[in-house]
Amino acid sequence: MKINQTHQYDQNLDAVFALFADADFMAKKYTTLGARNFKAKTVSLEDSHLLVDTRREVPVDDNTPAPLKKFVGEWNRARQKEEWNKQADGWHCNFKVEISGVPARINGTMHLCQTEKGCENVVTIDISSSIPFVGNALCNFIGKNVDKLVRAEYKVIKEHLESVSA
């Protein structure tokens, strides 16, 4: 399953990118979104390169289809690794999210670039599984949850930026 979103911000590229490199803001964002036990294992920014490695427990949708319940619990441990590189047209990120015990791969990219009115983040996510039969259903279930979560993350970031620039 593929997810594509474009997030528009009124603030400049540097102000928005700073949040992707701020462990305190990440903790606030994920807690606001319902996660628990957030840990930033690595947040390392050097010139034009940012490495982020975080862990958190995320709640699972109450409407989990019965055949998928053996793969997901009420809470799942997630590890997210991001590698950002600054290029002439903005910041580019490759990331992956691993969910303990869930036989699916979540890989994606982000491209954060300046626009005339601020900046935008183009997010692309690919969710796949090699499990026969239930793999597609699992990817669709995860995809719907990830799509909703990424939209909610955007809302939290946007509201934070608006509150600090007001």
C-alpha positions, 0 to 999 in steps of 0.5 A: 500500500502506498501513502502520499501526502503533502503538508503545507506550512506558512513558516520557513524551511529552517523553522519546520526542519528544526522540529524534526531535529528536536527530541523534546518536540518529538516526545510532545508530538507522540504523546499528544498522538497517544503514544507512550514510553517515547525514547529518542535513542539518537538525534544527531545533527551535523551540518547537512546530515541528521540521524534520528532513531526513536522508540515508542509504544503506539496504540492499535485501532479498536477495529482490528479485523479478527484475522489480524489480531494475532499480529497486533496487540493493544499496544505495539512497540515501534522503532523509527529511523530517519536519515536526513540530508540537506541538498540544494532543493531542501532536506531529503529523508529516507525512513523506516518504521519497524513494529515489533512482531508485525510482519510488514515493512514500512519505508518512506521518504520525505522532502522538505522544501521552501515554497513562496509562502513557507515550505512543504513536506512531501511524504511518501510511504510504502507498506508491504508484507511477504505473508501470503493471504493476510499480507494484503489485509495487514498492509491495508489495515496498517496503511489506513492507520498510518495515513490517519497518524501522519495526518494527525502528526501534520496537525500537531506540527502545524498547531505548534508552529502557529502557537509559537509564531503568534 
